[in-house]
Amino acid sequence: MTDDLRDQVHAAARRARVAADELVLATRERKDAALHEMAAALRQRAPEIIEANKKDLEAGRAAGLPDNILDRLTLTEARIDGVATGLETVAGLADPVGQVLNGGILPNGLELKQIRVPMGVVGMVYEARPNVTVDAAGLALKSGNAALLRGSSTAEHSNTTLVAVLRDALESVNLPADCVQLLPCHDRASVTHLITARGLVDLVIPRGGAGLINAVVEQATVPTIETGVGNCHVYVDAHADLDMAEAIVLNAKTRRTSVCNAAESLLVHKDVAKEFVPRITKALQQESVTIHGDDEFAQQPNVEKATDDDWGTEYLSLDISAKVVGSLDEAVQHIATYGSGHSEAIVTNDVAAARKFTTRVDAAAVFVNASTAFTDGAEFGMGAEIGISTQKLHARGPMGLSELTSSKWVVWGEGHTRPKA
């Protein structure tokens, strides 16, 4: 059975390579037409997609999936319209393929150009988020890549229907349907065969919980880009506007708890703690947030005493850890110790404090007087994202079109030969 599954995954990768070889020749006009057709098809077939999604939701509830996972799994007409709009936005973005990054003419007359090129065959491994199916397919297509999608079994019906819609749309504009393929999802071995298909797959991107990401990164022989978990902090500085701070903390925590850019920890400078701690405690509790606080926060009604584990936890729920710190330096050190390198925010009217925070905090995105909820490809003008990279090589932060490309040097000569050494 394992050999059959490996052959199935490898066969899909070979078909993807053929599709990618054709896609690399496609003009921007053809790719954009495909993206618009994909968006139109999603809207037109929304009832069919929602019906499939209901099957996944029913199975998920029966299996006891937590609310945050069910939220990620849910597709509504509005969410389908949202991902369709994302495809249209991607269509409106510049095509990265062929973009000249560097170059010039050498003293010997050789003409050099470093240009963006597609990765080729890109694998995605992700959990319970059918919107990723559309985002990944659209971004891969525009950047000239064929996508191998390995979603979770919890979203099997949703993903199967979505991929069928996308493949039909591709064929309608005479692009190969195998630009987008869905891999089997019931056996974890399909992930292993994908991430070890060196020579058949050019890049694998895991997107999900820490367990999934660590397993892929540790076992892969194919190059990977790590999209890490989001233990995000909001630090309320001594010079913060407390009205602004309250609004930012509430938005960062409660806007949508199941996403990786949600705030999971609150740090408050001691100079504003007397006023802000009771205020933000009340405001969070009114939004049904459970606070896991240090000694000072724990003096407030119904605040749970934080444990060491709380400081490093990505809750993905209506929970937040909270601590009073003695200085900006202590806040930065706390983030360095417990943060995941995703998104961090400071609320302050002190420009020097803001500059120190943005310089010293090591994260993919650092905000001044803004919610961490903005760490998102669409919000950054990318149309959509294939994930939030928390590593430092090749790509960091929201990954859009350019992050799905590599580069190559094209060298033009006129019979140039290099002298013997």
N, C-alpha and C positions, 0 to 999 in steps of 0.2 A: 504493500500500500504506500509506504514511504517513497519507494522508487517511482511509483506511478505519479505521486504528487510532485516529486522533484521534476520529473519529465514534463508534467503539466505546467509548472512554474517556468521552467527553462524554455519551453515551447512558446509561452506567452512573451517571454523576454526576447526571443528571436523574432517573433512577429512585430514586437515593439521596435526592434532595431530596423526592420524593413520600413515600418511606418515613419520612423524618425529620419531615415535617409531620404524619404520623399518630402517630409515636412520641411527639412532644411532648405529645400528649393522653393518653398511656397513664399509668395510675396506677402507683404503686410496686408494688402487688400484682401487676399484669400483668407488669411488667418482672421482678420477682423470680421469678414463676412461670416465665417464659421462661428465666432463668438456671439455675434448678434443672432444667428440662427439658433444657437444653443440656448440663449436667453429667452427667445420667443417660444421655443419648444418647452422650456421649463414652466413658463406661465400658462401655456396652452394645456399642458398635461398635469397641471397642479393637482386636480382632483385625484388622478391616478397615483401621483406621488404621495399625497396625504393618506390615501387608502392603504398603501403599502406601509407607510410610517405607522399607522394605527396598529398594524400587526406586530411591529417591533415594540411599540409602547405597551401593548397588552402583554406580550411575552416578558417584557422588562418588569412590569408591575408584578406579574406572577412570580418572577424570579427574585423579587425583593430588592430591585435596584434602588439605590438611594435617590432622593429627589434631585440632587445636583446632576447626576448622570441622566436621569429622565429628562431634565431640562435641556441638556446638551443634545439629547437624542431627538427631541421634538421638532417636527417640521410643521409650520403653519403656512397659510397662504402668504402672510406678510413676510415670513422668513424666506420662503421660496422666491418671492419678489425681490427680497434683499440680495440673495445670491445671484439672481438674474441681473439685477442692476450692477452688481459687482463685475459680472462678465462684460457688461456694456462699458463700464468704466475702464476695464483693462483694454478693451478694443480701442478706446480713445487715447491710450497712452502710447508713447513712442515705442517703436519696435527696437529692442536692444540688440538684436542680431545684426551684425555688420557694423555696429558703432565703433568708430576709431578711438581707441584709448590713448594711444601714444604713437609716435613715429617721427619720421623725418628722413633726410638724405644724408648719408655718411660722406665723409671727405673723399672716399673712393668711388662715390657715385651710386652705391647700393641704396635703394629706396626701401625703407622699413615701415611697416604698419602693424600695430598690435590691435586686433579687432575682437569684438565679442562674438562668441560662437555658442551654440547650444551645448548643454552637457551631453545630451543624447537620449539615454533611457533612464528615467528617474523613478525610483520606487518610493511609495508613501506607505507607512505603517501607522495606523491611527485607530482611536477608540471612540465609539459611540457618538460621532459627530458627522452626520451625513452631509452637512454643509461643506465639510472639508473635501468631500468627493468632488463637488462642483468647483470650489476654489482651486484645488490642485490641478484638475483637468484644464481649467481655463488658463491659469498661469503657465502651466507646462506647454500648452498649445502656442500661446503668444510668444514664448521664449524659444520655440522650435524643438521642444522635447516631447517624447512619447512618455505617457504616465502609466505605471503599473500600480494599481491601488489595492492595498490590503487593509480593508476595514475590519471592524470587529463583528462577531456573530450577532451582537445585540442590535446592529443596524443592517442586518443582512437584506431584509426586504426593501428597505429604503434605498440602500446603495445599489442593489440590483436594478431597481426601477430607474434610479437616477442615471446610472451608466447606460442603460438601454436608451434613454431619452437623448443623452449626449452623443452616443454612437450614431443614432438615426440622424441627428442634426449634422454630424460630420459628413456622413454619406450623402446627404442632400446637397452639399456644396462641393462634392467630389474630392474630399479629403479622406484618407484611410481611417476607417472606424477603429483600427488597432492603435491609433494615437492614444486611446483611452481604453484600458482593460481592467477588469476587476478580478482579483485573485481569490481562490477559495479561502473561506474564513473560519471553518469549523475545526481545523487541525493547526495547532501552533507550528507544526513543521513547515507549513507554507511560508511563514515568516523566516524561518531558518534558511530555507532554500532560496528565498529572495535575497537575503542579506549576505549570503555566501556565493552568490552567482557572479563571481569576479570574472570579468571579460564579457559578460552578457548585460550587466547592469552597471551604469556609470556612477550613480549616486543613490543613497537611501536616506530618507528623512523620516525619523520617528516623531510622532506627535501624540502625546497622551500623558499618562501618569508617570511618576518616577520609575516604577517597576518596568514598564514597557520601554522607556527611553534607555535606562541602564542596560537592559537585556540586549537591545539592538546594538548600542554602542560597544558593549563588551564582546559580543559574539560576531559582529560583522567583519567580513573580509573585504566587502565593498566599502568605498569611502562613505562616511556619514556626516551629516550636519545635525548637531544636537539641539533640539528645541526643548529647553529645560522647563522645570516647574516654576511657578511664580509665587515665591514667598516675598511679597511686595510690602514695603513700609511707607507710611506717611509720617514725616517728622514735623512737629509743630514747634517752630523756633521761638526764642524769647521775644523776637520782634514780629511775631505773626499778627495779622488781622484775624481776630478770633471768629468773627462772623464768616470770613472766607475759609478759615481752617475747618469750622464745623461743616460747611457745605462740601468741601473737598473730601473730608473723611467719610461723610455719609455717602457721597457719590461713589468714591473708590471702593467702599465696603459693600454697599447694598444695591448698586445699580444692577449687577448680575453676579451672583456669588460663585457661579460654576465655571467662570473663565479664569485664565491664568493671570490676567492683569488686575484682578480684584485685590484690594489691600487686605493683608492678613495680619498686619502688626501696626500699632500706633505708638509713636514715641513723642513725649511731651516734655519740653524744657521746664525745669523746676521753677523758673521765674514766672511762668504763666500757669503753673499747675493748680494753684489754689483756686483760680477762677475757671480754668478750662476743664479740669478733670471732672468735677460734678456736672458741668454743662454738657460735655460730650458723652458722659456716661448716660445721662438722661436721654439725650437725643438718640444714641445708639439703641438703647433699650426700648424706646418708643418704636423703633424699626425692627424689634424682636431679635436684636443682636445679643448674643451671649459674650460677655467680656471676661477674658482670662487675664487678670491684672496682677501687677506687682503689689507690694505692701501698701503703697499710697492709693492705687486704684481700688484695692480690696477693702478699703475703708468705706467705699460707697455701697449703697444697698444692692444686693443681688449680684455682686461681682464675684466670680469664682477666682480663687487664688491660683495664679499661674504656676505651672511646673516648668522644669528646664525644657521639657519636650515641646511645650507650647511655643517657645520663641522660634523654633525652626519648622513649625507645622504649616503646610499649605492646607487650610481648612476646606476651601471650596464650599463653604456653608455660611450660615449666619453666626459666625464666631470670629472673634478678633483677639489677639493678644495685645496688651497695653502696658506701657512702662513709662515712668518719669525718669528723665536723664538729667545729669548735672550740667551738661554742656553739649555744644555741637560736636565736639570731638568724641564724646561718649556715644552720641547717636551714630556717628560714622563708624565707630568701632563695633557697636552692636550690629549694625547692618553688615559689616564685613564678616562678623562671626556667624550670623544666622541667615543672611540674605542668600538668594539663589542667583543673583546676577541678572535678574529680569528687569524690574522697574522699581524705581525709588523716587520719592517726592519730598520736597521741603516746602513748607509754608512760611514765608518770611517777607518782611519789608526791608530787610537789611541786605543791600547788594553785596557787601563783602561776605556775609554769611552764605548767601546763595552761591557766590563764586567758589567759595571754599568747599561747599557741599558738592557742587557739580564737578569740581576738579578731583576731589578725593574719593567720592563714591564710585565703585567699580561695578557698573551695571550696563545692560544693553540700552536702557533708556533712563534718563534722569530728568525729573520735572521740577520746575520752580513755579509755585502757585498754580498748579493744575493737577487734576486727578490722574492717577495711574491708569484709569480706564481708557485713556487715549492711546495706549500702546497697542496699536492695531493697524494692519496694513491699509485698510480702507480709510481710517482717520489720518494716516500719514500720506494719503494721496496715491497709494499704490493700487487702488481698485479692490484688491483682496490680498491675502497673504497665504503663504504655504506653511507658515509657522513663525514663531518668535525664537530666533536663535540666541542662545545664551552663551555660546562659545565665542572664541575670539579669532578663529581662523576663517578666512574667506567671507563669511557672512555673520552679521551680528544685528540683533533687533528684528523688526518685522521683515520677512523675506518676500520680496516681490519679484519682478521680472529679471532685473539685473543679477540678483543673487542666484538665479537658476541658469546662469551662463558661466562659461569659462572664457579663455581667450587663446588666440594663437597669433604667431608672428607670420606675416606674409612679406616675403623679401623679393624685390624685383631687381634683376641685374641685366647687363648687356654683355653676356659672355664672361662675367667676372670669375676669376679663379684665385684661390688663396696661395700665396707663395709657400714653398716648402720651408719647414722649420730649419 
